[in-house]
């Protein structure tokens, strides 16, 4: 019997109850959310459960939602069950003022560099990581470039016409 999104959802709710929320299916992939402090418990359950068998961490990244106070940073995990060829995605949210998330390195070795990259660009502090330091940017950098804290461009520029970039105004 093939593993279905409905069965995955059912197993998660049996194990964690109301703590697992926000179930969606986008392009056939099940997505859900768990509280920040449950990321390792959820990963371990998905890995160990003999029916679910999500034992391959495909990707780990972050997203900045500056408008969601107290939940500005999301860490997104993409997992793959190679036996049933099933993929899932789940998110945890954390406060940008205290972006602490437990590391997944002991469960997935591949999380090492992915967590370092996520730290490097978003400032997520992976608690317990064996070598959490910048991986792509210079060590002297004192900000996290993929946070939406800076304007995309210099507002005083006069050398372009906004209409050429689809931002209102009329073209001469």
Secondary structure, 3 states (H helix, E strand, C coil): CCCCHHHHHHHHHHHHHHHCEEEEEECCEEEEECCHHHHHHHHHHHHHCCCCCCCEEEEEEEEECCCCCCCCEEEEEEEEECCCCEEEEEEEEECHHHCEEECCCCCCCCHHHHHHHHHHHHCCEEECCCCCCCCCCCCCCCCCCCCCCCCCCCCCCCCCCHHHHCCCCCCC
